Amino acid sequence: MRADPRTHLLVLLVISGLTLATGTMAQSCALAALCCLYLVIQGLYKRALQMASAYLVLLFMMLFTGRWLSVVSVVFYTFLRLMPSVMVAGALLSSPPSRLICAFSRLRVPAPALLVACVVARFFPLLATESRSIRGGMRARGVLGRVRDVVRRPVFAYECFLVPLMVRSLKLSSELSAAAFLRGAECGGARSTTHAIGFGRPDLVALLYVAAVCLLVLAFGRGAA
């Protein structure tokens, strides 16, 4: 069983503060590696691999552009500094929406804020799936099936992709709103869920691990200095 969403939220706040406290790139890389291991501990192996790959790509781009385009390099450096918090946020958003709403409602978080957060969390993964479907439909119809076709006609490619995506986004937003309404999002009573809610062994492991991460990162920074 994974840790409670409220534990992930506490870990996210601690990691965000620790990100601001780290002053060197070595500390930032160590913190990102430890946050990636946090995803592995929570059983999110695929997400950990995705986050690690994204971090390595950003690191390569920062080093590659640092010699010629220092302004662009700063942008990649900013994203790299944010990656540890993004990794922990990925663990938080991996929880089912019903579990998130039930857990955070016990923290007296306003219901509209919970509803918006859960709809947004569900919207972007579905949007990525729809983007792949649109691209597959374009290839099946023989429209811009090769990369060089897109390079030759970028405006046409933009129109062929953007218009279906906008229409599908509007439909997705209405579908998610209807699903939230049918699941009792506007109910003012106490919420329940089939998922486990409460502090347990996974939460204790997560908190002890984060405490060890804080000590390791700060000690690593002093050793590097």
N, C-alpha and C positions, 0 to 999 in steps of 0.2 A: 504494500500500500504506500502511496506517495504522501508527502507531508501535506498538512492542512494549508489552504490558500492564505490564511492569515500568517502562517509561518513564512511562506514565500514572500509575502508583503514585507514582513519584518526584515527578512534577509535582503530584500531589494533595497530597503532604506539604508541598511548597514553597508551594503556594497556600494551604493551611490555615495555615501559619505566617505568611504574608503577610497573611491575613485578620485574624489576631490583632494584627499590627503596625499595621494601618490604624486611625487614630483618628477620621477625619472621614467624613461621609457622601459627600462628593465623591470621596474615595479609594475608598470601597467601590463607588460607581457606576462609576468608571473601571476598577476591577479586574473587576467583573462584565462590562463591555463587552469587555475584553480576553480574558476566559475564554470568552465567547461567540464571539469571533473564533477562539479556539483550536479550538472545535468545527468551525468552518467550514474551518480549515486541515486538520483531520483528515477532511474530507469528510462530516461529519455535519450536513448543511444542515437537515434537518427537525428534528432535535433542537435545533439552535441556535435555530431559529425558535420552538420550543416553550419553551425556557428563557428566551429574550428576552421572549416574551409573558407568561410567568409572573412574571418580574421586574418588568415594567411594571405588571402588575395589583397585585402586592404593594406597589409604590411608591405607586401611586394610593391603595390602601386605607390605607397608613400616613399619607399626607398628609390623606386625607379624615377619618380617625378621630382625627387628632392634635388637632383643635380641641375635640372633645366627649368622646372616650373615650381618655384618655391611656394607660390600662392596656392597652387593645386595641392601641393604636398601638405600644407597646413590643413586643408579640408579633410584629407585622408587621415591625418593625425587626430583630428577632432573626432571622427567616426571611430577610430581605434580606441580612444579614451572612453567612448560611450559603450563599447562592446560588452564589457563585463556586466553592466546594468541591463543591457539588452538580453544577455544570456539568462539572467535570473528572471527577467520579465517573461521570457519564453517558458520557463518552468511554471510561472504563475498562470499564464494564459493557456497552458496545456490542460488545466482542470476543466471539467465540463461546466457549461454556463450555470446549470442548476446548482452545482456545488459552490460556485463562486458567489451567486446571489444569496444562497442560504448562509454561507460563512460570513460574508461582509454585512449582511443584514443584522447579524448579531453584534457588529461593531457600530451600529446605529448610522451606517452610511445611507444617505437619502436614496430612496427607490429610483427616482429618475436618473441619478448618476450611475447606479448599478445597471439599469436597463441600457443606457447609452453605451457604457463600457462593454457589456456583453454583446450587444449588436455589432459594435465596431470590431470586437475580437473575432466574431464569426464572419464578418463581411469580407475581410481581406484574404483569408484562405480560400473562400469561395470565389473571390474575384480572380485569384491566380488560376484556379481551375477553369474558370470561364475564359480566361485569356488563352490558355492552352487549347481549349475547344475551338475558339475562333480561329486560331492559327491552323489547327488541323482541318477545319472547314475550308479555309482558303487554299490549303495545299490540295485537298480533295477536288476542288473546282478548278485547279490549275492556275490560280491567281497568285502570282508572286511566289512561286514554289521554290525558287532558288535565292540565295543570298545576294547574288549579283543583280537580280531583278529588283530587289528592294533598294540597293544602292543606286541603280539607274533611275528609279521612280520613287523617291522617298515620300513625296507629297501624296501620291496615289496610295502607297502602302499605309501611310498615316490615316488616310480617310477610310480605307477598307478595314482597318483594324479598330479605329477609334469609334466609329458610328455604331457598329454592333456592340462594342464594349459599353458604351453609354446607355444604350437601350437595355442591355442585360443588367447593368448596374441599377437602373431604376426598378426593374422587375425584382431583382434580389432584395432591394431595400423594402419593397412592399411585402415580399414573402417573409422576410425576417421579422418585420413588424407584426404581421398576422400570426406568425408562430409564437412570438413573445406574448401576444394577447391571449392566444388559446392556452398557453401554459400558465396563465394567471399572473402575468407581470404586473397588472394593476391591482392585484389583491392586497388589501391592507392588513390582512391577518398574518399570523406566524407562518413562516415558510418551512417546508419539509423537503427532503431529498432522499433518494435511494442511496446516495453516496455517503461514505463515512465522514462525519464532521467531528472534530475534537482533537485534543492534544494527545499524542501517543509516541511510540518509539521512533517512527520516522521523523517526527518533529524534533525529538531530542537529538537524534543523529544529525539532522540538518543544522541545529543551533550550535552543537559542539563543533561541527565541521567549520562553520562560519567563524566561530571564535578562534579556531586554529588558523584559518585563513588570514584573519586580521593580524595575529601574532607573526605569522610567517612573512607576510608582505612587508610589515613594518620593520621586522628584523632584517629582511633582505635589503631593504632600502638603506638601513644604517650600515650594513656590511658593504654595500656598493659604494656608499659615500666614503 
